[in-house]
Amino acid sequence: MPKRPDDDLFASTTMSFGDHLEELRVCLFKAVIGLVLGFFIGLAFANWVVAYIQTPLKSALEEHYITKAIRDMRREYGQELPPDVHRFVEENQLVFERVYVEAAEWHRVGKLAVSPGTKQNQPKEGVENPDVVSADAQTQPAGKGQPAGKGQPAGKGQPAGKGQPTGNVSATGEAGAEPAIILGRNIPMPEAPLVATRVWRPIQTVVKALNAQEAFMIWMKAGFVVGMVISSPYVFLQIWNFVAAGLYHHERKYVHIYLPFSLVLFLAGAATAFFFVFKYVLQFLFGFNAAMQIDPDPRISEWLGFVLLLPLAFGVAFQLPLVMLFLHRVGIVSLEAYLSKWRMAIMIIFVASMLLTPADPVSMLLMAIPMTGLYFLGIGLCRWMPRNKTPFAEGYEP
């Protein structure tokens, strides 16, 4: 005889409130164990991760300084630069800087550069230079009973000739001294006139730490975030196991659909933030540096917090279709409500994007636009996987 509709067909599978709390405790414990193991694994990759996540920042800094160098040269000469100059700056990553050099100092340095003892003035192999004596050259001993020649040590019992060295001689002519490494140590007083010129220096894209313990904290934070990413599949599995404990047997099969889908959405959100969003956000922010003529000096702790939290925010936000499908499956929100309230939903998406992203409109728009598409993807999933009114094939016969 068929069962009546008011009969509980799953009375043997129900769980009490205490059973649910016990299941939650077990799932949370397993999730924490997974996070701890992931954290220790993440510490092994923390150095590589910290170096890798600086890539978008350094690329944006290089682009900022290249643009600044071209703009400064255009302002300096009052005209558009030739294409060769643009290519030279971009390919060699050099920035322009105007400097002033004293004319007298210019001549003094030039004389020191070609003075005896420098590489430019060294004699060729096999050719003697009477004005320069190599510091590591050894003098030849005089014959027995013969006086020492010029530049030779005296023989046994013979005194050294006047002005003759008895040991190594430097390029400056001082006996026993090493070769001069620095020429012109005594810099004269400055004097006019000055010569205006330009120099080119490599772009400095250095991320700094301002205190001693900051690097250690960065290492720990990077290891924790990497551990979260590594252990996220296992943590999601434990969350879904807790949810599945409150479902009937015929509904638990959806866990095998939701879990991979949730993981794919999370990784897609994090990848979107790292490989796409950062480029435009940094261009927007550094544009204000250029407009206000303020050179950026990024700090590693602030950048790490920005570069790690934004992908996490995108990963969580990309769970929207899954949340919509879950609310529809449990009967909280109907498909008709999703369709009729889509304007309000988009407004809520933009407000949530404003709260989840930094205080710039670019990151907010780059999160809100994909989430709007994901909202309609969630509607498609609800239509593709409709909620059954009853799981029973047999009808009620009075």
Solvent accessible surface area in square Angstrom, and as a share of the most:
residue,aa,sasa,rsa
1,M,207,0.92
2,P,47,0.29
3,K,123,0.52
4,R,120,0.44
5,P,99,0.62
6,D,116,0.60
7,D,67,0.34
8,D,84,0.43
9,L,60,0.30
10,F,43,0.18
11,A,64,0.49
12,S,113,0.73
13,T,45,0.26
14,T,81,0.47
15,M,64,0.28
16,S,66,0.43
17,F,156,0.65
18,G,44,0.42
19,D,68,0.35
20,H,56,0.25
21,L,91,0.45
22,E,83,0.37
23,E,51,0.23
24,L,61,0.30
25,R,140,0.51
26,V,48,0.28
27,C,7,0.04
28,L,101,0.50
29,F,125,0.52
30,K,86,0.36
31,A,9,0.07
32,V,81,0.47
33,I,76,0.38
34,G,8,0.07
35,L,53,0.27
36,V,67,0.38
37,L,107,0.53
38,G,2,0.02
39,F,39,0.16
40,F,128,0.53
41,I,86,0.44
42,G,0,0.00
43,L,31,0.15
44,A,84,0.65
45,F,104,0.43
46,A,0,0.00
47,N,112,0.58
48,W,162,0.57
49,V,18,0.11
50,V,23,0.13
51,A,66,0.51
52,Y,88,0.34
53,I,9,0.05
54,Q,26,0.12
55,T,70,0.41
56,P,22,0.14
57,L,4,0.02
58,K,74,0.31
59,S,59,0.38
60,A,10,0.08
61,L,3,0.01
62,E,47,0.21
63,E,87,0.39
64,H,14,0.06
65,Y,35,0.13
66,I,25,0.13
67,T,73,0.42
68,K,55,0.23
69,A,3,0.03
70,I,15,0.07
71,R,62,0.23
72,D,31,0.16
73,M,10,0.05
74,R,81,0.29
75,R,139,0.51
76,E,69,0.31
77,Y,97,0.37
78,G,67,0.65
79,Q,118,0.53
80,E,115,0.52
81,L,15,0.08
82,P,76,0.48
83,P,100,0.63
84,D,87,0.45
85,V,36,0.21
86,H,44,0.20
87,R,116,0.42
88,F,80,0.34
89,V,0,0.00
90,E,94,0.42
91,E,124,0.56
92,N,76,0.39
93,Q,74,0.33
94,L,36,0.18
95,V,10,0.06
96,F,25,0.10
97,E,70,0.32
98,R,115,0.42
99,V,39,0.23
100,Y,129,0.49
101,V,42,0.24
102,E,37,0.17
103,A,23,0.18
104,A,45,0.35
105,E,35,0.16
106,W,134,0.47
107,H,123,0.55
108,R,58,0.21
109,V,80,0.46
110,G,36,0.35
111,K,147,0.62
112,L,49,0.24
113,A,48,0.37
114,V,93,0.54
115,S,28,0.18
116,P,76,0.48
117,G,23,0.22
118,T,19,0.11
119,K,185,0.79
120,Q,136,0.61
121,N,61,0.31
122,Q,84,0.37
123,P,52,0.33
124,K,165,0.70
125,E,178,0.80
126,G,81,0.78
127,V,93,0.54
128,E,163,0.73
129,N,42,0.21
130,P,124,0.78
131,D,117,0.60
132,V,17,0.10
133,V,69,0.39
134,S,54,0.35
135,A,15,0.11
136,D,114,0.59
137,A,47,0.37
138,Q,133,0.59
139,T,48,0.28
140,Q,119,0.53
141,P,105,0.66
142,A,20,0.15
143,G,41,0.40
144,K,189,0.80
145,G,47,0.45
146,Q,108,0.48
147,P,101,0.63
148,A,12,0.09
149,G,30,0.29
150,K,195,0.83
151,G,25,0.24
152,Q,61,0.27
153,P,37,0.23
154,A,28,0.22
155,G,15,0.14
156,K,183,0.78
157,G,76,0.73
158,Q,68,0.30
159,P,113,0.71
160,A,47,0.36
161,G,28,0.27
162,K,205,0.87
163,G,81,0.78
164,Q,35,0.16
165,P,35,0.22
166,T,103,0.60
167,G,35,0.34
168,N,58,0.30
169,V,15,0.08
170,S,3,0.02
171,A,32,0.24
172,T,88,0.51
173,G,54,0.52
174,E,107,0.48
175,A,75,0.58
176,G,60,0.58
177,A,30,0.23
178,E,144,0.64
179,P,68,0.43
180,A,43,0.33
181,I,161,0.81
182,I,98,0.50
183,L,70,0.35
184,G,31,0.29
185,R,171,0.63
186,N,138,0.71
187,I,130,0.66
188,P,68,0.43
189,M,162,0.73
190,P,97,0.61
191,E,97,0.43
192,A,84,0.65
193,P,90,0.57
194,L,106,0.53
195,V,64,0.37
196,A,53,0.41
197,T,45,0.26
198,R,122,0.45
199,V,64,0.37
200,W,76,0.27
201,R,103,0.38
202,P,82,0.52
203,I,23,0.12
204,Q,110,0.49
205,T,23,0.13
206,V,85,0.49
207,V,25,0.14
208,K,95,0.40
209,A,52,0.40
210,L,120,0.60
211,N,64,0.33
212,A,103,0.80
213,Q,111,0.49
214,E,8,0.04
215,A,65,0.50
216,F,112,0.47
217,M,106,0.47
218,I,8,0.04
219,W,82,0.29
220,M,63,0.28
221,K,86,0.36
222,A,0,0.00
223,G,0,0.00
224,F,98,0.41
225,V,16,0.09
226,V,22,0.13
227,G,1,0.01
228,M,63,0.28
229,V,65,0.38
230,I,78,0.39
231,S,8,0.05
232,S,10,0.07
233,P,55,0.35
234,Y,89,0.34
235,V,25,0.14
236,F,41,0.17
237,L,66,0.33
238,Q,11,0.05
239,I,90,0.45
240,W,26,0.09
241,N,55,0.28
242,F,62,0.26
243,V,38,0.22
244,A,13,0.10
245,A,15,0.12
246,G,49,0.47
247,L,44,0.22
248,Y,82,0.31
249,H,114,0.51
250,H,73,0.33
251,E,51,0.23
252,R,82,0.30
253,K,121,0.51
254,Y,36,0.14
255,V,13,0.08
256,H,144,0.64
257,I,80,0.41
258,Y,11,0.04
259,L,35,0.18
260,P,71,0.44
261,F,50,0.21
262,S,6,0.04
263,L,43,0.22
264,V,93,0.53
265,L,11,0.06
266,F,18,0.07
267,L,84,0.42
268,A,42,0.33
269,G,0,0.00
270,A,24,0.18
271,A,45,0.35
272,T,37,0.21
273,A,0,0.00
274,F,34,0.14
275,F,141,0.59
276,F,98,0.41
277,V,0,0.00
278,F,0,0.00
279,K,113,0.48
280,Y,89,0.34
281,V,0,0.00
282,L,8,0.04
283,Q,70,0.31
284,F,65,0.27
285,L,67,0.33
286,F,22,0.09
287,G,38,0.36
288,F,110,0.46
289,N,31,0.16
290,A,25,0.20
291,A,83,0.65
292,M,127,0.57
293,Q,134,0.60
294,I,90,0.46
295,D,81,0.42
296,P,17,0.11
297,D,95,0.49
298,P,26,0.16
299,R,70,0.25
300,I,15,0.08
301,S,27,0.17
302,E,116,0.52
303,W,16,0.05
304,L,0,0.00
305,G,16,0.16
306,F,41,0.17
307,V,1,0.01
308,L,16,0.08
309,L,117,0.58
310,L,5,0.03
311,P,15,0.10
312,L,35,0.18
313,A,16,0.12
314,F,0,0.00
315,G,0,0.00
316,V,98,0.56
317,A,8,0.06
318,F,15,0.06
319,Q,27,0.12
320,L,37,0.18
321,P,0,0.00
322,L,11,0.05
323,V,74,0.42
324,M,6,0.03
325,L,2,0.01
326,F,66,0.28
327,L,52,0.26
328,H,18,0.08
329,R,43,0.16
330,V,62,0.35
331,G,42,0.40
332,I,123,0.62
333,V,38,0.22
334,S,54,0.35
335,L,26,0.13
336,E,118,0.53
337,A,36,0.28
338,Y,17,0.07
339,L,75,0.38
340,S,74,0.48
341,K,116,0.49
342,W,86,0.30
343,R,163,0.60
344,M,110,0.49
345,A,18,0.14
346,I,36,0.18
347,M,119,0.53
348,I,100,0.51
349,I,9,0.05
350,F,66,0.27
351,V,71,0.41
352,A,32,0.24
353,S,0,0.00
354,M,107,0.48
355,L,135,0.67
356,L,82,0.41
357,T,13,0.08
358,P,46,0.29
359,A,117,0.90
360,D,8,0.04
361,P,67,0.42
362,V,32,0.18
363,S,0,0.00
364,M,41,0.18
365,L,76,0.38
366,L,32,0.16
367,M,0,0.00
368,A,0,0.00
369,I,109,0.55
370,P,43,0.27
371,M,13,0.06
372,T,28,0.16
373,G,44,0.42
374,L,21,0.10
375,Y,11,0.04
376,F,94,0.39
377,L,79,0.39
378,G,0,0.00
379,I,11,0.05
380,G,37,0.35
381,L,24,0.12
382,C,0,0.00
383,R,145,0.53
384,W,177,0.62
385,M,19,0.08
386,P,78,0.49
387,R,119,0.44
388,N,98,0.50
389,K,197,0.84
390,T,77,0.45
391,P,70,0.44
392,F,82,0.34
393,A,116,0.90
394,E,110,0.49
395,G,55,0.53
396,Y,98,0.37
397,E,113,0.51
398,P,144,0.91
